[in-house]
Amino acid sequence: MSIQTAKLPVIFHPFSFADILENTFALSIDADNVQKERSGLAGKLNEKIGTDDLSIIDDGTLAGGFASSPFDDEGTPTRRTNVIENGYLKSYLYDSYTAGKDNVKSTGNGYRNSYSSIPSVDISNLVVKYPQGDVVGDTKRGIYVHTVIGAHTANEISGDFSVEGRNAYWVEDGEIKAPIKSVMISGNIYDMLSKIDGAGPVIRKVGNIVTPAIRISEMSVTGT
């Protein structure tokens, strides 16, 4: 089926939500980006940026985590860092260099891509926590998106993005109905965090992001 341009609830499968997080939010909590004013979260510590029930944790000690290890690539012990707690931004992620600039301790997030590269800030295991339920069954009318294309083109400073939803389905009266031919979804990661109103019952590890399906109460969607 085809859909018209509208504002609708959107349910993101863990695959699609992780893709968007990795290309927007994960970059915005990098202390190097914050210090260079390349993050929309610069200067917003202890401010409310998400819904009351949302918490996001970076946990390098997570059992079975893709990026779990006793130490980061600088030899700093990994740890559990509350990035968002009950909707409030509580911490950025640091390696030794960025921590020294802010006169704080490294969060154990100094990683390097190869032995020849220098360490830089990166997430370990980013865990999304939100009360889980029957997110599809609770949706009267909206769309369900399995994967997205184009998240890498997001603006890491503003958080704006526009992606094509793949394997998308129309949801009506709590049931997944017909597949949608093609749909574009536009939004802003910071706006999304403040509009989360549901999470699915199954948590998936998608690379080093751990998340259930997430429903956003309203987003701009356009049929193509």
Salt bridges, closest charged atoms under 4 A:
ASP32 OD2 - LYS36 NZ 3.42
ASP32 OD2 - ARG38 NH2 3.45
ASP52 OD1 - LYS48 NZ 2.83
ASP59 OD2 - ARG80 NH1 3.89
GLU164 OE2 - ARG166 NE 3.07
ASP173 OD1 - LYS140 NZ 3.37
GLU175 OE1 - LYS177 NZ 3.26
ASP191 OD2 - LYS195 NZ 3.36
ASP197 OD1 - ARG215 NE 2.87
